[in-house]
Amino acid sequence: MAFVQSLILNPGIPARDRQRALDRAFADPGLPTQNPTSSFWLRSPHPDLAEAQSTELPSEAEVVIIGSGVTGTSIARTLLNSRKPPRDTPNRPAVVILEARDVCSGATGRNGGHILETAEEFADLEEKHGLEAATKIMRFRMAHLSEMLAVAEEYGITEESQARKVQFLSVYFDEEGWSDAKRRVERLKECLTEESREWKLLEGTEIPRELSLPHAQGIVAGPAGAIWPYRFVTGILAHLKQEFPRELVIETNSPVTEITENSGARARHSLRYLVQTSRGSVRARHVIHCTNAHASHLIPGLRGRIYPIRGQMSAQYPGNEFPCQGGKHSWIFNYERGFDYLTQLPQSDTGKMMMLGGGFAQGEQGGLADIGVASDSELSLYADIHLSGALSAVFGRENWGAAPRPSVERMWTGNMGFSADGFPWVGRLPESLTQRENGQGLKGAEWISAAFSGEGMVHAWCCGKAVATMLLREDGELAESVAKVLDLLPEQMLVTEQRVKRAVLPRSVEAQQPHL
């Protein structure tokens, strides 16, 4: 998050360019574009779910979830598994998932598939929020690795989704950056001794030659995970559809265009909201927003609080001298400006593909031009140039060798939802944000789980689980003992009126500091 603030507040960048970025951050992000770049993860669409759509849109639902990525999937699973058994056969679905495009075609289907928490931010969190809060935030993030691998195992999709534990290597190439990283990790190990027992510091002759990182000043190593995110989500959704054929409905290519209070609802039925889509409308008691970068399209009060940033990913063939490390390692490359992130697929029918993302700081205006961009239909030329040439330089050309074909198999973009204070927004939405009228005493609410600031794989699953638990608890329908996720959820991630007032970008470059 700090890099966004530093760009907006950087006097070395022309004020007009910084103001344009702020204007984009406060603008309506609109709906997902209909001509996105082609993600490698989506190369083999799920035969049953990719374009799942009923002949006729359901007219009613208990809960409408907007978005079919990892967050929406986590919410659907929690709602269906953790509710009290229905007293009788329901006459409407318990959950309807509405997706603007094909299933899981947004941020989840475009990310790096990297379940990574380097924990190097711990010292900053401690300084700003105190030791207790920093510790809780780290534990929440770290919990995602074991949680997501366990879910893959539960549904028998570990092999299909290539879900695996690896050792991350956070590589530093300059002495100053490495010195700072060591200080941060040492503080982490001092305060979270048990949780950080797998973290290691490697430098100089301690760096094994077989890692093929000849330019590394030092490396932070620790536990991480990697998955094929699209297969993970669609694998879970397919099992839920089989287990709950009447209770779960998935409607793709059904963008939500408007949400209104269902006027006159009390006299006719108890469903509070009317959710308008391109294919008709659905009445619902609850609406949950899992739209991340596009959240403020339907929640106007979040503009400037949650805003999009365009990111770029690539799938590349490794050089012929580079050994496959897909089952062992993942990587973060920390440069003087910015960083890249990398996983490698284990040997399979798709080869040993290198999944490299980043290049933000090497983009136009040092990345400023990608702030506020809500479209995934175009590439950043400068990020493309950087990503296309980074790997042979980082690993050393003698270790890399030559690619047996054009090295870049695919390059694509995706939109991340960032928050002004760097934390996800999780919980019930107040009227001050939705700008919709009171529900005339009807039960139900709008909820959100979004704004993972580029770190969705260590936020989204458990944030989704938390918001679903909040909903069930409010309705008195919580059956299974999953409420402990609410004890794990840091208070900094909760939606509150105080946060609404505080956590917003400055509206103009003349402002001295953002109100965070």
Buried (B, 14 or more C-beta within 10 A) or exposed (E): BEBBBEBBBBEEBEEEBBBBBBEBBBBEBEBBBEEBBEBBBBEEBBEBBBBBBEEEBBEBBBBBBBBBBBBBBBBBBBBBBBBEEEEEEEEBBBBBBBBBBBBBBBBBBBBBBBBBBBBBBBBBBBEEBEEEBBBBBBEBBBBBBEBBBEBBEEBEBBEBBBBBBBBBBBBBBBEEBBEBBBEBBBBBBEBBEEBBEEBBBBBEEEBEEEBBBEEBBBBBBBBBBBBBBBBBBBBBBBBBBEEBEEBBBBBBBBBBBEBEBBEEBEEEBEBBBBBBBEBEBBBBBBBBBBBBBBBBBBBEBBBBBBBBBBBBBBBBBBBEBBEBBBBBBBBBBBBEEBBBBBBBBBEEEBBBBBBBBBBBBBBEBBBBBBBBBBBBEEBBEBBBEBBBEBBBEBBBEEBBBEBEEEBBBBBBBBBBBBBBBBBBBBBBBBEEBBEBEEBEEBEBBBBBBBBBBBBBBBBBBBBBBBBBBBBBBBBEBBEEEBBEBBEEBBEBBBBBEEBBEBBBBBBEBEEEEBBB
